[in-house]
C-alpha cells in the first residue's frame, strides 16, 4: 500500500565545514545535514513503498550597518550619464547612502521523495524565490504598493528530479547544482548565512561587492544539466555532470528569438532593440537562443557550451581527526564567432578619435578545483584553490589573457548550539577586458566572520561581519567606464574618450558591513 506523508523539513548539503545557502535544497537522501543553524532541517525519510511530500520554507530578517560610501555617485541623472575627467557628474548634488537598514526575504521549497519496494529512490525538488530587483516605492519608481508587486514576484531558481539506488548512485535532471557545487569542500560558508556567498553581502551596493569566484553561484548552478553522483566506496565518491548550454528553467523551449526581456535588455532575432523582419524574423535562430552554436554576435561567443564537470571526493577519519578532500576539473566549449571579422584586443581610439569595439576570441572553461578540510573536536580548518580559464563570476576568458586564480582559507568551531568561524578569499582575474589586455588585472578580496546560535529547532540568530575590496587600474567601478569610454568632456575626437590608460577615477572600492539576522526554517 502506498503511504503519503507530509514532511516538515528538508536537507541542505554540507561537505566538511563547507556548505551554504548557495547549495540550498539538496535532498536529505543523498546529502549529509548542515549543522550551522541557518539551514533547512532534515526531512523524515520515506520508507519502502511510501512518498514523503515536502512544503518547506525559509524566512529571514536582517538589521545591518553598511559602510559602502564608494557606491555613492553624482553622475546619475545627467542627460548623457557622462562624467568629467575628475569622475564627477554634470549635475550638482549626488546620490548618497544611509549607513543602516533592515531587510527580509522568504523562499519556498516544495517537492517529494519516494522509495519503491525494490529500493529505487526518486523525487523532485523545486526552489521558489522572491528576491526580484526593483527601485524603492514612494519616489521616482511609483507607489510602495507597486514596489511590493515588483519585488515580491515569484520565480523558479532550481527545479530538478532524481532517480537512484544506494548501490548504483543517483542521476539528477534539471536546473540543478553540478558536482563542483554539491561536493564543495573548504569554502567555509557554515558559520552564519554564508559569509561572502550568503545573503548578507547582498545588502551592500553591487559595485563594491567582491566577486565570489567559486562554483556554488547561480551563474553556474542554475543551468539545465544531467548529473550523476556515485555511491561511496572506501571513503571515495565521485560526481559527473554535463551542461549543453547556458539555458535554464527552459519550459521545454529553445527560446529562439522570442523577444523576451532579460533584465533591462531585450533580445530579438537581430540582437537589437527593434522588431526583426524578413530573414531574421522572430522564431528563427538568433542571439539568446538556448541551442545557438555559432553567431556573428561576438557577445554571444562568450556563452558556454558543452560544459562538463568531474570531481572526486574522499571523506574519512584517522583517529580523532576527520578529513574531507576534493579535486575536480571543469571544461567545455563556447558559442563560436562566425562573422569572419578579425578579433580585436585594442579599444584605444585611433587618430580620428574613433574607438574600435573589442572583438574577443573567447575560449571555453578549463578550470582546476581543489579543497580540503581537517576537523578535530569541533574545530575545522582548511581551504580551497581554483585556477584556469575563467573570468569574473564564471564568464569565459579570451585568448591572450593569463589564467585566473582564486584561493580561500577558513576555520570554524562548533560548541553546543553555537558555531563561529571566518574565511578570507583572494581572487585575481582579468575583470574588465579592455584594461586586462593592457596588463591591468583585477584583484578582489574579502574577509567574513561571524557566528550562529540555534535558539530552537528551525529558529536561529546570527551575527555577520564582512570586509571587501575590488581594484583594477583603468576601470571606474562607479560609472563602469574603461578604455575607449567617453570621458564627458564634450570635446571632439580622441580628447573626448579615455585613452590607453583607461578611466582614472574610482579604480578601487571597498566596503564594510555588520549585520544581525534571524532565520526561521521549516
N, C-alpha and C positions, 0 to 999 in steps of 0.2 A: 504493500500500500504506500502511495506517495504521500509524504507528510510535508506540510507547508508551515514554516516557522517565520517569525518576524524578528530579525536581529536588530539590536540597538546600536551596534558599533561596527567599525571596520578597521582593518590594519593599515599601518603606514610603515614602509620598509626602512630598516636601519642596518648599515653594514659596518661592524666595528662601532666606532664613535662617529658615524658618518652619514646620517640621512637627515632630510629636512622636509619642509613643505613642498619644495620643488619636486620631491619624489612622491607627492601625495597620491593616496588611494591605490596602494599596492595590495593585492589580495592577501589576506592572512594565511591562505592555504599554501602559499609559496614563498612567503617572506617572514622573517622574524619581526618581533614587535619593537617599536621605538619607545624608549622609556624616558624621553626628555620632559614629558609632562604637557606638551602642547599639541600632541598628535591625536588622531582618532584612536580610541581604544580598540582592543582586539575583539573581533566578532566571534560569536558562537559558531563553531564549525558544524557543518551538516553531517549527519550520519548516513551510511549507505541507504540509498533509496529515498532520500529527502532533499529538499531545497530550502535554503535559508535566504529570505528576501531582506534586503537592507534598504533603509532610507536614512542614511547618516547625514550629518551636517556639522557645520562649524560657524561660530560667531566669535569675532574678536574686536576688542576695543583698545584704542591707544590714546594716551596723553603724552605729548612729547614737546621737547625744546629742540629746535633746529637752528644751526648756525651755518647757513649756506648763502652768505651775502654775495658770494661770487656768482650767484644766479641772478642777481639784480641787473637790470639793464634799462637804458634810456633810449634805445634805438627803436623799440616797438612803437607803432602808432604813426611813424612818419609816412609820407606819401609813397616813398620808394623802399623803405626798410633799410636804406643805406646808412653807413656810419662814416665819419671822417677818419683821417689817419690816426687820430688820438683814440679811436674807438668809441666816440660819442655820437649820439643820435642828432637828428636835425631839429628835434623839438626840445623845449625846456622841460624840466622835471624828469620823471622817470618812474619805472615800476619797482616798488620796494616790497620787501617781505617782512612779515611779522616773525618773531623768533619762537612762537609757540602755537600749538594747535591740538585738536583732537580728531580722531578718525575711527571708522569702523567698517567692517565688511562681513558678509555672510556667504557661505557656499553650501551646496548640496551634493551628496554622493549616493545616488540610488544605484541599485544593482542586485544581483543574486549570485549565490554559489550553490552548486549541487554535486552530489556524488551518486553515481549509478551503482546498482547492485554488483556490477562487475569491477568496480573500483575506478571507473572513469570519472575524473573531476572536470567540471565545466562551470562556466558562469559568464557574466557580463558586468562591467563597471562603467559608470558614467561620472564625469565631474562637471558640474554646472557652476559657473561663476557669475558675478555681478559687478566686477570691477571694471566697468567701462569708463572712458575718459571724456569729460565734458567740462566746459567752463562753469564757474560757480554762478548760481542764480542770484537774482536781486540786483543785477547791474547790466553790463553790456550783453550778457548771454540770456536775458529774459528772466521770468519769474522763477522762484525757488521750486514751485511745483513742476515746471518744465525740466529743471535740473534733475529732479528726482527720477523722472522717467528716463532721461538720458543716461544717468549714472547707474541706475538700477536695472537696466536691460540685461536679461539672462542670455548666456551663450554656452555652448559646449566647449570645454577646454581639452578634455580627453574623452574618448569613447572606444571601448575595446571588449573583445570576448576572448575566452581561453578554453582550451581542451588539453588534458594531460593525465598522466598517471605517475605514481611515485617511482615506478621502475623506468619509465621511458622519458620523463621530463614533461615540460609544458610548452605549448605553442600559444602565443598571443597574437591577435589580429586586430588592427585598427590604429587609431591615433593614440600612441602609447609610447612610453619610455623605452629606449634601447638599452642594451646591457651596460654601456658606459655610464648610464644614469642609474639603472636599477641596482647595480653592484658597486656603485661608487664608494670608495674607501679612502679615509684620510682627509676628508674635506671639513670635518668638524662643524657641522651645522646643527648640532644637537643640544646646545646649551641655552638657547632661548627659542626664537622663532626662525632661526636660520642664519643669523649673522648677516653677512653681505649678500646672501642669497635667500633672505627671508622676505617678510613684508615690510619691516621697519625701514629698510633703505628706500622704499618707495615713498616715504614721507618727505624725502629730500627732493629738491628740484632736479629734473632729469639730467641737466648738463653737468652737474657736479658729482653724479654717482659713478664711481669707477666701474668698469665693465667686469662682470663675473665671467671668467674665461672657461669654466669647466662645463661638462656635458649635461648637467641637470638643469637646463634652461629651456624655455618654451621655443626658442628658435630651432631646437633640435628635437625635444621630446614630443612635440605636438604633431609631428608629421605622421602620415599613414605608413605603417610598417608591418612586416612579418617578423616575429621574434621567437626564438627558441631558447629555452632555459633548461639545462640538463639537470638530472639528479646529482646529488653529492656522492663522491666516491673517494674514500681515503682522504677526506678533507678538501678535495678539489671539486669544483663545478665550473661550468662554462656557460657563456651566453653568446648567441649569434643573432644578428638582425640584418634585414635588407629594406632599404628605403628607396623606391624607384624614382620619386620626385619630391619636391618640397610641398606638394599638395597635402591638405589635411581636412578632417571632418568634411569630406567632399560631397556627401549626399548622393553618391553614385554617379556624379557628373565629372567630366573632364574640365568643366568651367572654361571652355574655349571661347574666348572673345565674347563673354556675356555682358560686358559693360558694367559689371558690378562695382560698387565702391570699395576701395581698400584704404582704410583710414581717411586721409583728406584727398587722396588721388583717385582717379577713375581710370579703369583700363578698358580700352576697346580694341578693335581689330587692328588699328593702325598705331596703337600706342600713344595716341594723342588725347586731347580733351574734347575733340569734336566727333560728331557722328561719322561712322565709317560707311562707305558706299562702294558699289562695284566689286572689283576683285577682292577687296579687303573687307567685305561686308560682315556683319555680325553672324556668328555661327560657324566661322571658319577659324583655322589655327591662327593665333596671333599672340602678342605679349599677354602674359597672365595665364595662358592655357596650361593646365597641370602637366599634360604629356608633351609639352614643347621640348624638342630635342635639339633644334638649331633655330637661329633667328638672326636677322640683320641688326637687331637691337643689342648694343653692347651691354646695356644694363641687364638684359635677360641672360646673357652669358655668365653672369655672376651667380646664377642659381645652381644648386647642387642637383646631380642626377646619379642614380645607381650607387648610392652610398651604402657601404656595408660596415658593420660594427662587430668586432670579435673581442671577447675578454675572457681571461682565465682567472679564477679566484681560488685562494687557499684560506681556509679557516681551521685553526686547531689550537691546542693548548699544550704547553710544556711546563708541567708542574703548575704553579700558581699563575703563570703568565699566559694570557691569551694572545693569539696572533691572527691578524687578517691582512692579506696581501693581494693586490690585483695588478694585472698587467694586460694592456689591450692595445688594439690598433683600429683606427678608423680611416677608411679610404674610399675613393669614388671618383666620379667624373663630374661634368657640368654641361649645361646647355651651350652649344657651340656657336660662335660668332661666324656666320656665313656671308657677311657683307662683301668680303673681298677687299675691304679697305685695310690699309696698314695699321698696325697697332701703334699707338702714340703714348709716350710717357712724359711728354713735356707740355705743361699747362702754362708756361710763361708766355706773355703776349709778344707778338712779333713787332717789327719796326712800325707797323701801321697801328699798333695798339690792339690788335685782334688776338684774343686768347683762344687757342685751339683746344677743344674739349679733350679730356683724356679718353683714350680707347684702350682699355685694359685687356691684356692677354691672360685671362684667368686660368687657374688650374683647379682640379678637384681637391677635396680634402685628403691629407695624408698626415695623420696625427698619431703619435705615441702617447699613451695614457697609463700612469702608474700611481699606486697608492699603497700605504702601509699604516697599520695601527697596532700598537702594543698596549695591552691592558693588564693592570695588576691592582687588585683590591680596590676597585672603583676608580682608579686613575688610568686614563688613556692618553697616550701621546702618539703623534705620527704626522703624516703629511701627504701631499700629492705633488706630482711633477708631470707636466704636459708640454709637448713641443711638436713643431712641424708646420705644415702648410695650412694655416687658418688665420683669420684676422677678426678684430672686433669680437662680436658675440656669434661665432660660428659662421661668419662670412667667408668667402673664398679669397685667396691671395693671388695676385697676378705674378707671372714670371718676372724675374729680375729683382724681386724684393726678398730679403732674408726671412728665414723661418721665424715664427713667433715662439715665445717661451713663457710659461706660467708655472709658478710653484707656490705652495702653501704649507705652513707649519701650524700645528694647533695642539691643544690639550683640553681635557675636560675631567671633572671629578664628580662622582655621584656619591651622595651620602643621604640615606633615608629618602625623604620626598624631595630632596634638593639636588640639582645638577648645575654646576658652574663651569665656565670654560672660556676659551678665547681662540681666535685664529687670525693670522696675518697672511695676506697673499700679495704677490708681486707679478705683474703681467707686462711684458714688453712685446709690442706688436706694431704693425705699420700704421694702424689708425687711419688718419686722413691720407689717401694715396698720393695726392699731389705733392705733399710735403715729404712723404716716405721716399718717393723717387729721388728727392734731393738729399737723402740721407738723414732726414729728421724724423725719427721714430717716436712712438707714443709710449709713455710709462703710465701705468695705472696701478695703484696700490691701495690697500685697505686693511684696517685693523678693526676687529669686532670683539667685544667682550660682554659677558652678561651671565644671567642665571635664571633658572625656572624653579618655582616652588609649587608642588601639586597640593592644592587645598583639599580636594576630594576627587573621586572618580569623575573624569570629564571636566574638571574645573582647575585652572592653574593661573598663576600670575607670573610675569617675567619682566626682568629689567634688562635693557639693551643699551650698549654704547657703541657708536660707530665713528670712525675717522677715516676719511678717504681723500685721495689726491689724484689728479689727472694732469699730465704735462705733454705738450708737443709744440715745439718751436714752429712758428709759421702758421699755426691754426688757432683761430679765435673761437674758444669754447662758448662764448656768449652769443655771437652772431652766426657762427658756422662758416665764416669767411676764410679763404685759403689762397693759395697761389692762383693768380688769374681772376680773383673775385673783384668786383667793383669796390673801390675804396671810398666812394661817396664824395669825391672832390668836385665832381661835375666837370672835370677837365676832359678834353677830347684825347683820344689816342692812349698810348701806354701810361700817361700820367693819371688816367682815371681808373687804373686797376693795380692790384698788388702784383709786384714782380716776383722774381725767383725766390726772394726771401720770405714771401708769404705775408700774412697779416701779422702786424707787430704787437697787437694787444690781446689781453686775456689768454695768454698761452699756457697758463697754469691756473687751475681752480682747485679748491679744497672745501671740505665741509666736516662738521661735527654734528652728532645728534645723540640725544639721550631720551629714552622712551620707557614708560611703564605701561605694560599691556596686560590684558585679561583674556583668557581663552576659554571658551565653552565648546565642548565637543560631545557628540552623541552618536 
